[in-house]
């Protein structure tokens, strides 16, 4: 698994999203049900932002706001980093490190085709390392 496309191909293609008019509570409920750390904020096919556990902690919990009343449009992260399916795991890890991110929307031709997490990238990198070790062990054994 060297590219984002490889990661996306290895798992279900379901994209979790909510409209900007949804409440933070709706987002938290969805995230808890799906055991995920973020949801994309979309209006139709348009990607507007992302809402993450970090957004909740910093923009709702610490400010004493109500997750029942707060709308995603008011607390989502709108300044997005996005990647394409041909980008490498290493490139994405660099983007995440530089931007202090845990999730990257994947966009192709202006359409959202997936979402990858830091966990996806670490798992892909570990799989690549295991493959290389197996190849070297096989070569050594002859």
Secondary structure, DSSP 8 states (H G I E B T S, - for coil): --BHHHHHHTS-----EE-TTSBHHHHHHHHHHHT-SEEEEEETTEEEEEEEHHHHIIIIITTT--TTT-BHHHHSB-S--EE-TT-BHHHHHHHHHHHT-SEEEEEETTEEEEEEEHHHHHHHHHHHHHHHHHHHHHHHH-
